[in-house]
């Protein structure tokens, strides 16, 4: 379980650039949180990178993420990583007990939302993005309507980080790697 083989697995199953970009943004946020919480940055980063790798092949619940978890088990990914991935989808009923699982749940939706907020900016860059801008878009139910506002709020609470602080933390993590993320 290393980044190189995980990235290859992501590319094998995920052909769409937007989903690949999402995976990279969640990886970046997870690595930043691992550092903040003195956790294993490689494990947390890999978990973020691979969490949705099966989505294009199995987009319908409960296939995603269960089918992906089966593939990851065959490839030797740990129970901890697979449980966190299963828990990032609330409909699975898998409890988010570890800090890894809580962080993945917290980073998934907010990363997608921040990317959406970035894409509607005139320069399409994350530089200068503010929490207030993200929160304003959160109130607009027509904007990025597939993103669950309830899960963004719930997940920050589960992680034990105030919502504004969580959004700022993820913006800062993504900003630090904006070239790699194409933002």
C-alpha positions, 0 to 999 in steps of 0.5 A: 500500500503505497501512493504509486500503486494506489495512484495506478489503481485510481487511474485503472478504475477512474478515467474522468479527470474531474473524479481524479481531481476530486481524489487528489483534493481529498488526498491533499486535505487528508494529508494535511489533517494527518499532519495536524493530528500527528497521524500517518500521512501516507495511510491518510493520504492513500485513503483519501486518494482511493476512496471513490476509485470504484465510483465510475464502475459502480456508481449506484449505492450500495455497490459504491463503495462496497464493490471497491472495498472488496477490490481493495481487500483483494489488493491487500489494503488494510481493514482500517482503510476499507472501513473508513472508505465504507463509512464515508458513504452514510448509506452503508451504515458503517460507523465512523469510529476512527479519526481516519474515518471521521476525517475522510467523511469530513474532507470528501464533501467539502473538497468537492464543494470547494472545487465547485466554488473555485470553478465558478470564479472568474480566474478558476483559481483557489487563491483568494478563496474565503470561508465566507464565499464558500458559506454563501454558496452553501446557502444556495441550494441550486449551486452544486446541488448534489453536494450534501450541505447536511453532511458537510456540517455533520462531518465537521462536527464528527471530526470535532472541528468548527465548520468555519475552521474546517473549511479554512483548513481544507482551503489552505491545504488545497491552496498549498498544492494548487498547481498539482490540483490545477486550481 
